[in-house]
Amino acid sequence: MDGDPITFRALLEEDEAEHRAPCTRCGQLIDRRELVEIFHHRLPEHQPLPAH
Ligand SMILES: [Zn+2]
């Protein structure tokens, strides 16, 4: 593999951030690839999910 491993890691983190958005209700970051998280945060009354 060529390329700087630090740069490569930064790219991965950027990609990860692209898939996450803060919940408008509880402020927790939602992974938009995780349906379970999406549906949980759509509930009118909910608590932030426990950290992974
Ligand atoms: Zn939420």
mmCIF file of the protein (N, C-alpha, C, O) and its ligand, coordinates in Angstrom:
data_MODEL
# 
_entry.id   MODEL 
# 
loop_
_entity.id 
_entity.type 
_entity.pdbx_number_of_molecules 
1 polymer     1 
2 non-polymer 1 
# 
_entity_poly.entity_id                      1 
_entity_poly.type                           'polypeptide(L)' 
_entity_poly.nstd_linkage                   no 
_entity_poly.nstd_monomer                   no 
_entity_poly.pdbx_seq_one_letter_code       MDGDPITFRALLEEDEAEHRAPCTRCGQLIDRRELVEIFHHRLPEHQPLPAH 
_entity_poly.pdbx_seq_one_letter_code_can   MDGDPITFRALLEEDEAEHRAPCTRCGQLIDRRELVEIFHHRLPEHQPLPAH 
_entity_poly.pdbx_strand_id                 A 
# 
loop_
_entity_poly_seq.entity_id 
_entity_poly_seq.num 
_entity_poly_seq.mon_id 
_entity_poly_seq.hetero 
1 1  MET n 
1 2  ASP n 
1 3  GLY n 
1 4  ASP n 
1 5  PRO n 
1 6  ILE n 
1 7  THR n 
1 8  PHE n 
1 9  ARG n 
1 10 ALA n 
1 11 LEU n 
1 12 LEU n 
1 13 GLU n 
1 14 GLU n 
1 15 ASP n 
1 16 GLU n 
1 17 ALA n 
1 18 GLU n 
1 19 HIS n 
1 20 ARG n 
1 21 ALA n 
1 22 PRO n 
1 23 CYS n 
1 24 THR n 
1 25 ARG n 
1 26 CYS n 
1 27 GLY n 
1 28 GLN n 
1 29 LEU n 
1 30 ILE n 
1 31 ASP n 
1 32 ARG n 
1 33 ARG n 
1 34 GLU n 
1 35 LEU n 
1 36 VAL n 
1 37 GLU n 
1 38 ILE n 
1 39 PHE n 
1 40 HIS n 
1 41 HIS n 
1 42 ARG n 
1 43 LEU n 
1 44 PRO n 
1 45 GLU n 
1 46 HIS n 
1 47 GLN n 
1 48 PRO n 
1 49 LEU n 
1 50 PRO n 
1 51 ALA n 
1 52 HIS n 
# 
loop_
_struct_asym.id 
_struct_asym.entity_id 
A 1 
B 2 
# 
loop_
_chem_comp.id 
_chem_comp.type 
_chem_comp.mon_nstd_flag 
ALA 'L-peptide linking' y 
ARG 'L-peptide linking' y 
ASP 'L-peptide linking' y 
CYS 'L-peptide linking' y 
GLN 'L-peptide linking' y 
GLU 'L-peptide linking' y 
GLY 'peptide linking'   y 
HIS 'L-peptide linking' y 
ILE 'L-peptide linking' y 
LEU 'L-peptide linking' y 
MET 'L-peptide linking' y 
PHE 'L-peptide linking' y 
PRO 'L-peptide linking' y 
THR 'L-peptide linking' y 
VAL 'L-peptide linking' y 
ZN  non-polymer         . 
# 
_pdbx_entity_nonpoly.entity_id   2 
_pdbx_entity_nonpoly.name        ? 
_pdbx_entity_nonpoly.comp_id     ZN 
# 
_pdbx_nonpoly_scheme.asym_id         B 
_pdbx_nonpoly_scheme.entity_id       2 
_pdbx_nonpoly_scheme.mon_id          ZN 
_pdbx_nonpoly_scheme.ndb_seq_num     1 
_pdbx_nonpoly_scheme.pdb_seq_num     101 
_pdbx_nonpoly_scheme.auth_seq_num    101 
_pdbx_nonpoly_scheme.pdb_mon_id      ZN 
_pdbx_nonpoly_scheme.auth_mon_id     ZN 
_pdbx_nonpoly_scheme.pdb_strand_id   A 
_pdbx_nonpoly_scheme.pdb_ins_code    . 
# 
loop_
_atom_site.group_PDB 
_atom_site.id 
_atom_site.type_symbol 
_atom_site.label_atom_id 
_atom_site.label_alt_id 
_atom_site.label_comp_id 
_atom_site.label_asym_id 
_atom_site.label_entity_id 
_atom_site.label_seq_id 
_atom_site.pdbx_PDB_ins_code 
_atom_site.Cartn_x 
_atom_site.Cartn_y 
_atom_site.Cartn_z 
_atom_site.occupancy 
_atom_site.B_iso_or_equiv 
_atom_site.pdbx_formal_charge 
_atom_site.auth_seq_id 
_atom_site.auth_comp_id 
_atom_site.auth_asym_id 
_atom_site.auth_atom_id 
_atom_site.pdbx_PDB_model_num 
ATOM   1   N  N  . MET A 1 1  ? 0.842   -1.213 0.000  1.00 0.00 ? 1   MET A N  1 
ATOM   2   C  CA . MET A 1 1  ? 0.000   0.000  0.000  1.00 0.00 ? 1   MET A CA 1 
ATOM   3   C  C  . MET A 1 1  ? 0.866   1.247  0.000  1.00 0.00 ? 1   MET A C  1 
ATOM   4   O  O  . MET A 1 1  ? 1.827   1.330  0.764  1.00 0.00 ? 1   MET A O  1 
ATOM   5   N  N  . ASP A 1 2  ? 0.551   2.191  -0.822 1.00 0.00 ? 2   ASP A N  1 
ATOM   6   C  CA . ASP A 1 2  ? 1.254   3.470  -0.765 1.00 0.00 ? 2   ASP A CA 1 
ATOM   7   C  C  . ASP A 1 2  ? 0.305   4.514  -0.158 1.00 0.00 ? 2   ASP A C  1 
ATOM   8   O  O  . ASP A 1 2  ? -0.884  4.272  0.052  1.00 0.00 ? 2   ASP A O  1 
ATOM   9   N  N  . GLY A 1 3  ? 0.896   5.685  0.111  1.00 0.00 ? 3   GLY A N  1 
ATOM   10  C  CA . GLY A 1 3  ? 0.087   6.733  0.732  1.00 0.00 ? 3   GLY A CA 1 
ATOM   11  C  C  . GLY A 1 3  ? 0.362   6.822  2.223  1.00 0.00 ? 3   GLY A C  1 
ATOM   12  O  O  . GLY A 1 3  ? 0.722   5.837  2.867  1.00 0.00 ? 3   GLY A O  1 
ATOM   13  N  N  . ASP A 1 4  ? 0.189   7.990  2.743  1.00 0.00 ? 4   ASP A N  1 
ATOM   14  C  CA . ASP A 1 4  ? 0.438   8.265  4.154  1.00 0.00 ? 4   ASP A CA 1 
ATOM   15  C  C  . ASP A 1 4  ? -0.681  7.649  5.004  1.00 0.00 ? 4   ASP A C  1 
ATOM   16  O  O  . ASP A 1 4  ? -1.855  7.957  4.797  1.00 0.00 ? 4   ASP A O  1 
ATOM   17  N  N  . PRO A 1 5  ? -0.321  6.782  5.957  1.00 0.00 ? 5   PRO A N  1 
ATOM   18  C  CA . PRO A 1 5  ? -1.381  6.158  6.771  1.00 0.00 ? 5   PRO A CA 1 
ATOM   19  C  C  . PRO A 1 5  ? -2.173  7.171  7.590  1.00 0.00 ? 5   PRO A C  1 
ATOM   20  O  O  . PRO A 1 5  ? -3.352  6.953  7.870  1.00 0.00 ? 5   PRO A O  1 
ATOM   21  N  N  . ILE A 1 6  ? -1.538  8.271  7.974  1.00 0.00 ? 6   ILE A N  1 
ATOM   22  C  CA . ILE A 1 6  ? -2.269  9.295  8.749  1.00 0.00 ? 6   ILE A CA 1 
ATOM   23  C  C  . ILE A 1 6  ? -3.329  9.959  7.863  1.00 0.00 ? 6   ILE A C  1 
ATOM   24  O  O  . ILE A 1 6  ? -4.459  10.190 8.292  1.00 0.00 ? 6   ILE A O  1 
ATOM   25  N  N  . THR A 1 7  ? -2.945  10.255 6.640  1.00 0.00 ? 7   THR A N  1 
ATOM   26  C  CA . THR A 1 7  ? -3.905  10.838 5.706  1.00 0.00 ? 7   THR A CA 1 
ATOM   27  C  C  . THR A 1 7  ? -5.053  9.870  5.453  1.00 0.00 ? 7   THR A C  1 
ATOM   28  O  O  . THR A 1 7  ? -6.219  10.259 5.384  1.00 0.00 ? 7   THR A O  1 
ATOM   29  N  N  . PHE A 1 8  ? -4.697  8.624  5.321  1.00 0.00 ? 8   PHE A N  1 
ATOM   30  C  CA . PHE A 1 8  ? -5.704  7.600  5.073  1.00 0.00 ? 8   PHE A CA 1 
ATOM   31  C  C  . PHE A 1 8  ? -6.702  7.549  6.222  1.00 0.00 ? 8   PHE A C  1 
ATOM   32  O  O  . PHE A 1 8  ? -7.907  7.439  5.997  1.00 0.00 ? 8   PHE A O  1 
ATOM   33  N  N  . ARG A 1 9  ? -6.204  7.629  7.452  1.00 0.00 ? 9   ARG A N  1 
ATOM   34  C  CA . ARG A 1 9  ? -7.084  7.599  8.614  1.00 0.00 ? 9   ARG A CA 1 
ATOM   35  C  C  . ARG A 1 9  ? -7.993  8.831  8.634  1.00 0.00 ? 9   ARG A C  1 
ATOM   36  O  O  . ARG A 1 9  ? -9.178  8.733  8.953  1.00 0.00 ? 9   ARG A O  1 
ATOM   37  N  N  . ALA A 1 10 ? -7.426  9.990  8.289  1.00 0.00 ? 10  ALA A N  1 
ATOM   38  C  CA . ALA A 1 10 ? -8.214  11.215 8.264  1.00 0.00 ? 10  ALA A CA 1 
ATOM   39  C  C  . ALA A 1 10 ? -9.356  11.099 7.259  1.00 0.00 ? 10  ALA A C  1 
ATOM   40  O  O  . ALA A 1 10 ? -10.465 11.575 7.506  1.00 0.00 ? 10  ALA A O  1 
ATOM   41  N  N  . LEU A 1 11 ? -9.077  10.473 6.144  1.00 0.00 ? 11  LEU A N  1 
ATOM   42  C  CA . LEU A 1 11 ? -10.120 10.280 5.140  1.00 0.00 ? 11  LEU A CA 1 
ATOM   43  C  C  . LEU A 1 11 ? -11.239 9.394  5.682  1.00 0.00 ? 11  LEU A C  1 
ATOM   44  O  O  . LEU A 1 11 ? -12.420 9.648  5.447  1.00 0.00 ? 11  LEU A O  1 
ATOM   45  N  N  . LEU A 1 12 ? -10.846 8.353  6.409  1.00 0.00 ? 12  LEU A N  1 
ATOM   46  C  CA . LEU A 1 12 ? -11.853 7.465  6.986  1.00 0.00 ? 12  LEU A CA 1 
ATOM   47  C  C  . LEU A 1 12 ? -12.731 8.213  7.975  1.00 0.00 ? 12  LEU A C  1 
ATOM   48  O  O  . LEU A 1 12 ? -13.949 8.035  7.986  1.00 0.00 ? 12  LEU A O  1 
ATOM   49  N  N  . GLU A 1 13 ? -12.119 9.051  8.808  1.00 0.00 ? 13  GLU A N  1 
ATOM   50  C  CA . GLU A 1 13 ? -12.896 9.786  9.804  1.00 0.00 ? 13  GLU A CA 1 
ATOM   51  C  C  . GLU A 1 13 ? -13.835 10.781 9.132  1.00 0.00 ? 13  GLU A C  1 
ATOM   52  O  O  . GLU A 1 13 ? -14.964 10.988 9.577  1.00 0.00 ? 13  GLU A O  1 
ATOM   53  N  N  . GLU A 1 14 ? -13.350 11.392 8.058  1.00 0.00 ? 14  GLU A N  1 
ATOM   54  C  CA . GLU A 1 14 ? -14.197 12.318 7.321  1.00 0.00 ? 14  GLU A CA 1 
ATOM   55  C  C  . GLU A 1 14 ? -15.414 11.583 6.759  1.00 0.00 ? 14  GLU A C  1 
ATOM   56  O  O  . GLU A 1 14 ? -16.543 12.069 6.824  1.00 0.00 ? 14  GLU A O  1 
ATOM   57  N  N  . ASP A 1 15 ? -15.152 10.403 6.208  1.00 0.00 ? 15  ASP A N  1 
ATOM   58  C  CA . ASP A 1 15 ? -16.235 9.598  5.651  1.00 0.00 ? 15  ASP A CA 1 
ATOM   59  C  C  . ASP A 1 15 ? -17.228 9.227  6.731  1.00 0.00 ? 15  ASP A C  1 
ATOM   60  O  O  . ASP A 1 15 ? -18.440 9.252  6.515  1.00 0.00 ? 15  ASP A O  1 
ATOM   61  N  N  . GLU A 1 16 ? -16.704 8.884  7.897  1.00 0.00 ? 16  GLU A N  1 
ATOM   62  C  CA . GLU A 1 16 ? -17.562 8.525  9.017  1.00 0.00 ? 16  GLU A CA 1 
ATOM   63  C  C  . GLU A 1 16 ? -18.440 9.713  9.409  1.00 0.00 ? 16  GLU A C  1 
ATOM   64  O  O  . GLU A 1 16 ? -19.637 9.553  9.647  1.00 0.00 ? 16  GLU A O  1 
ATOM   65  N  N  . ALA A 1 17 ? -17.851 10.890 9.475  1.00 0.00 ? 17  ALA A N  1 
ATOM   66  C  CA . ALA A 1 17 ? -18.596 12.079 9.873  1.00 0.00 ? 17  ALA A CA 1 
ATOM   67  C  C  . ALA A 1 17 ? -19.704 12.400 8.873  1.00 0.00 ? 17  ALA A C  1 
ATOM   68  O  O  . ALA A 1 17 ? -20.745 12.948 9.235  1.00 0.00 ? 17  ALA A O  1 
ATOM   69  N  N  . GLU A 1 18 ? -19.467 12.053 7.628  1.00 0.00 ? 18  GLU A N  1 
ATOM   70  C  CA . GLU A 1 18 ? -20.469 12.314 6.596  1.00 0.00 ? 18  GLU A CA 1 
ATOM   71  C  C  . GLU A 1 18 ? -21.756 11.542 6.848  1.00 0.00 ? 18  GLU A C  1 
ATOM   72  O  O  . GLU A 1 18 ? -22.834 11.959 6.423  1.00 0.00 ? 18  GLU A O  1 
ATOM   73  N  N  . HIS A 1 19 ? -21.638 10.429 7.532  1.00 0.00 ? 19  HIS A N  1 
ATOM   74  C  CA . HIS A 1 19 ? -22.803 9.591  7.775  1.00 0.00 ? 19  HIS A CA 1 
ATOM   75  C  C  . HIS A 1 19 ? -23.468 9.897  9.103  1.00 0.00 ? 19  HIS A C  1 
ATOM   76  O  O  . HIS A 1 19 ? -24.427 9.230  9.488  1.00 0.00 ? 19  HIS A O  1 
ATOM   77  N  N  . ARG A 1 20 ? -22.975 10.881 9.791  1.00 0.00 ? 20  ARG A N  1 
ATOM   78  C  CA . ARG A 1 20 ? -23.537 11.175 11.105 1.00 0.00 ? 20  ARG A CA 1 
ATOM   79  C  C  . ARG A 1 20 ? -24.107 12.584 11.147 1.00 0.00 ? 20  ARG A C  1 
ATOM   80  O  O  . ARG A 1 20 ? -23.526 13.523 10.602 1.00 0.00 ? 20  ARG A O  1 
ATOM   81  N  N  . ALA A 1 21 ? -25.246 12.713 11.798 1.00 0.00 ? 21  ALA A N  1 
ATOM   82  C  CA . ALA A 1 21 ? -25.867 14.019 11.962 1.00 0.00 ? 21  ALA A CA 1 
ATOM   83  C  C  . ALA A 1 21 ? -26.468 14.091 13.356 1.00 0.00 ? 21  ALA A C  1 
ATOM   84  O  O  . ALA A 1 21 ? -27.009 13.099 13.844 1.00 0.00 ? 21  ALA A O  1 
ATOM   85  N  N  . PRO A 1 22 ? -26.382 15.250 14.011 1.00 0.00 ? 22  PRO A N  1 
ATOM   86  C  CA . PRO A 1 22 ? -26.942 15.339 15.353 1.00 0.00 ? 22  PRO A CA 1 
ATOM   87  C  C  . PRO A 1 22 ? -28.470 15.303 15.337 1.00 0.00 ? 22  PRO A C  1 
ATOM   88  O  O  . PRO A 1 22 ? -29.114 15.879 14.460 1.00 0.00 ? 22  PRO A O  1 
ATOM   89  N  N  . CYS A 1 23 ? -29.025 14.618 16.320 1.00 0.00 ? 23  CYS A N  1 
ATOM   90  C  CA . CYS A 1 23 ? -30.474 14.552 16.478 1.00 0.00 ? 23  CYS A CA 1 
ATOM   91  C  C  . CYS A 1 23 ? -30.998 15.930 16.874 1.00 0.00 ? 23  CYS A C  1 
ATOM   92  O  O  . CYS A 1 23 ? -30.405 16.620 17.704 1.00 0.00 ? 23  CYS A O  1 
ATOM   93  N  N  . THR A 1 24 ? -32.119 16.320 16.266 1.00 0.00 ? 24  THR A N  1 
ATOM   94  C  CA . THR A 1 24 ? -32.671 17.639 16.584 1.00 0.00 ? 24  THR A CA 1 
ATOM   95  C  C  . THR A 1 24 ? -33.346 17.655 17.946 1.00 0.00 ? 24  THR A C  1 
ATOM   96  O  O  . THR A 1 24 ? -33.606 18.723 18.499 1.00 0.00 ? 24  THR A O  1 
ATOM   97  N  N  . ARG A 1 25 ? -33.632 16.470 18.492 1.00 0.00 ? 25  ARG A N  1 
ATOM   98  C  CA . ARG A 1 25 ? -34.331 16.413 19.771 1.00 0.00 ? 25  ARG A CA 1 
ATOM   99  C  C  . ARG A 1 25 ? -33.379 16.215 20.940 1.00 0.00 ? 25  ARG A C  1 
ATOM   100 O  O  . ARG A 1 25 ? -33.476 16.928 21.939 1.00 0.00 ? 25  ARG A O  1 
ATOM   101 N  N  . CYS A 1 26 ? -32.462 15.261 20.833 1.00 0.00 ? 26  CYS A N  1 
ATOM   102 C  CA . CYS A 1 26 ? -31.585 14.972 21.973 1.00 0.00 ? 26  CYS A CA 1 
ATOM   103 C  C  . CYS A 1 26 ? -30.133 15.371 21.707 1.00 0.00 ? 26  CYS A C  1 
ATOM   104 O  O  . CYS A 1 26 ? -29.315 15.365 22.627 1.00 0.00 ? 26  CYS A O  1 
ATOM   105 N  N  . GLY A 1 27 ? -29.805 15.715 20.463 1.00 0.00 ? 27  GLY A N  1 
ATOM   106 C  CA . GLY A 1 27 ? -28.467 16.187 20.160 1.00 0.00 ? 27  GLY A CA 1 
ATOM   107 C  C  . GLY A 1 27 ? -27.438 15.096 19.939 1.00 0.00 ? 27  GLY A C  1 
ATOM   108 O  O  . GLY A 1 27 ? -26.296 15.386 19.583 1.00 0.00 ? 27  GLY A O  1 
ATOM   109 N  N  . GLN A 1 28 ? -27.825 13.845 20.144 1.00 0.00 ? 28  GLN A N  1 
ATOM   110 C  CA . GLN A 1 28 ? -26.881 12.751 19.936 1.00 0.00 ? 28  GLN A CA 1 
ATOM   111 C  C  . GLN A 1 28 ? -26.627 12.551 18.443 1.00 0.00 ? 28  GLN A C  1 
ATOM   112 O  O  . GLN A 1 28 ? -27.526 12.717 17.618 1.00 0.00 ? 28  GLN A O  1 
ATOM   113 N  N  . LEU A 1 29 ? -25.401 12.195 18.118 1.00 0.00 ? 29  LEU A N  1 
ATOM   114 C  CA . LEU A 1 29 ? -25.080 11.927 16.715 1.00 0.00 ? 29  LEU A CA 1 
ATOM   115 C  C  . LEU A 1 29 ? -25.764 10.643 16.260 1.00 0.00 ? 29  LEU A C  1 
ATOM   116 O  O  . LEU A 1 29 ? -25.657 9.600  16.906 1.00 0.00 ? 29  LEU A O  1 
ATOM   117 N  N  . ILE A 1 30 ? -26.462 10.739 15.148 1.00 0.00 ? 30  ILE A N  1 
ATOM   118 C  CA . ILE A 1 30 ? -27.159 9.581  14.586 1.00 0.00 ? 30  ILE A CA 1 
ATOM   119 C  C  . ILE A 1 30 ? -26.372 9.080  13.394 1.00 0.00 ? 30  ILE A C  1 
ATOM   120 O  O  . ILE A 1 30 ? -25.969 9.849  12.521 1.00 0.00 ? 30  ILE A O  1 
ATOM   121 N  N  . ASP A 1 31 ? -26.158 7.763  13.376 1.00 0.00 ? 31  ASP A N  1 
ATOM   122 C  CA . ASP A 1 31 ? -25.534 7.147  12.205 1.00 0.00 ? 31  ASP A CA 1 
ATOM   123 C  C  . ASP A 1 31 ? -26.634 6.871  11.188 1.00 0.00 ? 31  ASP A C  1 
ATOM   124 O  O  . ASP A 1 31 ? -27.517 6.044  11.417 1.00 0.00 ? 31  ASP A O  1 
ATOM   125 N  N  . ARG A 1 32 ? -26.569 7.566  10.073 1.00 0.00 ? 32  ARG A N  1 
ATOM   126 C  CA . ARG A 1 32 ? -27.647 7.468  9.086  1.00 0.00 ? 32  ARG A CA 1 
ATOM   127 C  C  . ARG A 1 32 ? -27.659 6.133  8.355  1.00 0.00 ? 32  ARG A C  1 
ATOM   128 O  O  . ARG A 1 32 ? -28.560 5.870  7.558  1.00 0.00 ? 32  ARG A O  1 
ATOM   129 N  N  . ARG A 1 33 ? -26.664 5.286  8.622  1.00 0.00 ? 33  ARG A N  1 
ATOM   130 C  CA . ARG A 1 33 ? -26.673 3.946  8.041  1.00 0.00 ? 33  ARG A CA 1 
ATOM   131 C  C  . ARG A 1 33 ? -27.354 2.946  8.958  1.00 0.00 ? 33  ARG A C  1 
ATOM   132 O  O  . ARG A 1 33 ? -27.625 1.810  8.567  1.00 0.00 ? 33  ARG A O  1 
ATOM   133 N  N  . GLU A 1 34 ? -27.633 3.389  10.208 1.00 0.00 ? 34  GLU A N  1 
ATOM   134 C  CA . GLU A 1 34 ? -28.216 2.482  11.197 1.00 0.00 ? 34  GLU A CA 1 
ATOM   135 C  C  . GLU A 1 34 ? -29.706 2.776  11.344 1.00 0.00 ? 34  GLU A C  1 
ATOM   136 O  O  . GLU A 1 34 ? -30.090 3.765  11.969 1.00 0.00 ? 34  GLU A O  1 
ATOM   137 N  N  . LEU A 1 35 ? -30.536 1.922  10.773 1.00 0.00 ? 35  LEU A N  1 
ATOM   138 C  CA . LEU A 1 35 ? -31.982 2.138  10.828 1.00 0.00 ? 35  LEU A CA 1 
ATOM   139 C  C  . LEU A 1 35 ? -32.497 2.160  12.251 1.00 0.00 ? 35  LEU A C  1 
ATOM   140 O  O  . LEU A 1 35 ? -33.415 2.916  12.570 1.00 0.00 ? 35  LEU A O  1 
ATOM   141 N  N  . VAL A 1 36 ? -31.915 1.338  13.111 1.00 0.00 ? 36  VAL A N  1 
ATOM   142 C  CA . VAL A 1 36 ? -32.344 1.297  14.504 1.00 0.00 ? 36  VAL A CA 1 
ATOM   143 C  C  . VAL A 1 36 ? -32.181 2.672  15.142 1.00 0.00 ? 36  VAL A C  1 
ATOM   144 O  O  . VAL A 1 36 ? -33.064 3.134  15.866 1.00 0.00 ? 36  VAL A O  1 
ATOM   145 N  N  . GLU A 1 37 ? -31.054 3.323  14.873 1.00 0.00 ? 37  GLU A N  1 
ATOM   146 C  CA . GLU A 1 37 ? -30.809 4.651  15.441 1.00 0.00 ? 37  GLU A CA 1 
ATOM   147 C  C  . GLU A 1 37 ? -31.758 5.673  14.835 1.00 0.00 ? 37  GLU A C  1 
ATOM   148 O  O  . GLU A 1 37 ? -32.310 6.515  15.543 1.00 0.00 ? 37  GLU A O  1 
ATOM   149 N  N  . ILE A 1 38 ? -31.946 5.595  13.523 1.00 0.00 ? 38  ILE A N  1 
ATOM   150 C  CA . ILE A 1 38 ? -32.823 6.556  12.850 1.00 0.00 ? 38  ILE A CA 1 
ATOM   151 C  C  . ILE A 1 38 ? -34.229 6.494  13.433 1.00 0.00 ? 38  ILE A C  1 
ATOM   152 O  O  . ILE A 1 38 ? -34.817 7.524  13.763 1.00 0.00 ? 38  ILE A O  1 
ATOM   153 N  N  . PHE A 1 39 ? -34.762 5.288  13.557 1.00 0.00 ? 39  PHE A N  1 
ATOM   154 C  CA . PHE A 1 39 ? -36.135 5.148  14.047 1.00 0.00 ? 39  PHE A CA 1 
ATOM   155 C  C  . PHE A 1 39 ? -36.234 5.542  15.509 1.00 0.00 ? 39  PHE A C  1 
ATOM   156 O  O  . PHE A 1 39 ? -37.227 6.138  15.928 1.00 0.00 ? 39  PHE A O  1 
ATOM   157 N  N  . HIS A 1 40 ? -35.220 5.215  16.284 1.00 0.00 ? 40  HIS A N  1 
ATOM   158 C  CA . HIS A 1 40 ? -35.240 5.599  17.694 1.00 0.00 ? 40  HIS A CA 1 
ATOM   159 C  C  . HIS A 1 40 ? -35.337 7.112  17.830 1.00 0.00 ? 40  HIS A C  1 
ATOM   160 O  O  . HIS A 1 40 ? -36.113 7.616  18.641 1.00 0.00 ? 40  HIS A O  1 
ATOM   161 N  N  . HIS A 1 41 ? -34.559 7.829  17.046 1.00 0.00 ? 41  HIS A N  1 
ATOM   162 C  CA . HIS A 1 41 ? -34.516 9.287  17.184 1.00 0.00 ? 41  HIS A CA 1 
ATOM   163 C  C  . HIS A 1 41 ? -35.699 9.975  16.522 1.00 0.00 ? 41  HIS A C  1 
ATOM   164 O  O  . HIS A 1 41 ? -35.855 11.189 16.657 1.00 0.00 ? 41  HIS A O  1 
ATOM   165 N  N  . ARG A 1 42 ? -36.523 9.238  15.817 1.00 0.00 ? 42  ARG A N  1 
ATOM   166 C  CA . ARG A 1 42 ? -37.744 9.820  15.268 1.00 0.00 ? 42  ARG A CA 1 
ATOM   167 C  C  . ARG A 1 42 ? -38.873 9.834  16.282 1.00 0.00 ? 42  ARG A C  1 
ATOM   168 O  O  . ARG A 1 42 ? -39.886 10.499 16.065 1.00 0.00 ? 42  ARG A O  1 
ATOM   169 N  N  . LEU A 1 43 ? -38.720 9.116  17.384 1.00 0.00 ? 43  LEU A N  1 
ATOM   170 C  CA . LEU A 1 43 ? -39.760 9.118  18.409 1.00 0.00 ? 43  LEU A CA 1 
ATOM   171 C  C  . LEU A 1 43 ? -39.842 10.504 19.039 1.00 0.00 ? 43  LEU A C  1 
ATOM   172 O  O  . LEU A 1 43 ? -38.815 11.119 19.324 1.00 0.00 ? 43  LEU A O  1 
ATOM   173 N  N  . PRO A 1 44 ? -41.071 11.002 19.259 1.00 0.00 ? 44  PRO A N  1 
ATOM   174 C  CA . PRO A 1 44 ? -41.214 12.344 19.856 1.00 0.00 ? 44  PRO A CA 1 
ATOM   175 C  C  . PRO A 1 44 ? -40.557 12.451 21.222 1.00 0.00 ? 44  PRO A C  1 
ATOM   176 O  O  . PRO A 1 44 ? -39.953 13.473 21.547 1.00 0.00 ? 44  PRO A O  1 
ATOM   177 N  N  . GLU A 1 45 ? -40.674 11.400 22.020 1.00 0.00 ? 45  GLU A N  1 
ATOM   178 C  CA . GLU A 1 45 ? -40.065 11.388 23.353 1.00 0.00 ? 45  GLU A CA 1 
ATOM   179 C  C  . GLU A 1 45 ? -39.051 10.259 23.392 1.00 0.00 ? 45  GLU A C  1 
ATOM   180 O  O  . GLU A 1 45 ? -39.418 9.087  23.313 1.00 0.00 ? 45  GLU A O  1 
ATOM   181 N  N  . HIS A 1 46 ? -37.787 10.605 23.513 1.00 0.00 ? 46  HIS A N  1 
ATOM   182 C  CA . HIS A 1 46 ? -36.777 9.558  23.591 1.00 0.00 ? 46  HIS A CA 1 
ATOM   183 C  C  . HIS A 1 46 ? -35.554 10.062 24.320 1.00 0.00 ? 46  HIS A C  1 
ATOM   184 O  O  . HIS A 1 46 ? -35.318 11.264 24.435 1.00 0.00 ? 46  HIS A O  1 
ATOM   185 N  N  . GLN A 1 47 ? -34.790 9.119  24.803 1.00 0.00 ? 47  GLN A N  1 
ATOM   186 C  CA . GLN A 1 47 ? -33.532 9.416  25.478 1.00 0.00 ? 47  GLN A CA 1 
ATOM   187 C  C  . GLN A 1 47 ? -32.398 9.093  24.503 1.00 0.00 ? 47  GLN A C  1 
ATOM   188 O  O  . GLN A 1 47 ? -32.561 8.242  23.628 1.00 0.00 ? 47  GLN A O  1 
ATOM   189 N  N  . PRO A 1 48 ? -31.254 9.761  24.645 1.00 0.00 ? 48  PRO A N  1 
ATOM   190 C  CA . PRO A 1 48 ? -30.102 9.368  23.820 1.00 0.00 ? 48  PRO A CA 1 
ATOM   191 C  C  . PRO A 1 48 ? -29.773 7.897  24.047 1.00 0.00 ? 48  PRO A C  1 
ATOM   192 O  O  . PRO A 1 48 ? -29.860 7.395  25.168 1.00 0.00 ? 48  PRO A O  1 
ATOM   193 N  N  . LEU A 1 49 ? -29.398 7.219  22.977 1.00 0.00 ? 49  LEU A N  1 
ATOM   194 C  CA . LEU A 1 49 ? -29.017 5.812  23.103 1.00 0.00 ? 49  LEU A CA 1 
ATOM   195 C  C  . LEU A 1 49 ? -27.727 5.697  23.886 1.00 0.00 ? 49  LEU A C  1 
ATOM   196 O  O  . LEU A 1 49 ? -26.893 6.601  23.842 1.00 0.00 ? 49  LEU A O  1 
ATOM   197 N  N  . PRO A 1 50 ? -27.546 4.577  24.616 1.00 0.00 ? 50  PRO A N  1 
ATOM   198 C  CA . PRO A 1 50 ? -26.276 4.373  25.310 1.00 0.00 ? 50  PRO A CA 1 
ATOM   199 C  C  . PRO A 1 50 ? -25.109 4.346  24.322 1.00 0.00 ? 50  PRO A C  1 
ATOM   200 O  O  . PRO A 1 50 ? -25.259 3.858  23.202 1.00 0.00 ? 50  PRO A O  1 
ATOM   201 N  N  . ALA A 1 51 ? -23.959 4.861  24.724 1.00 0.00 ? 51  ALA A N  1 
ATOM   202 C  CA . ALA A 1 51 ? -22.795 4.870  23.850 1.00 0.00 ? 51  ALA A CA 1 
ATOM   203 C  C  . ALA A 1 51 ? -22.388 3.448  23.507 1.00 0.00 ? 51  ALA A C  1 
ATOM   204 O  O  . ALA A 1 51 ? -22.551 2.532  24.312 1.00 0.00 ? 51  ALA A O  1 
ATOM   205 N  N  . HIS A 1 52 ? -21.861 3.273  22.314 1.00 0.00 ? 52  HIS A N  1 
ATOM   206 C  CA . HIS A 1 52 ? -21.471 1.950  21.846 1.00 0.00 ? 52  HIS A CA 1 
ATOM   207 C  C  . HIS A 1 52 ? -20.252 1.455  22.616 1.00 0.00 ? 52  HIS A C  1 
ATOM   208 O  O  . HIS A 1 52 ? -19.769 0.352  22.364 1.00 0.00 ? 52  HIS A O  1 
HETATM 209 ZN ZN . ZN  B 2 .  ? -32.394 11.789 19.579 1.00 0.00 2 101 ZN  A ZN 1 
# 
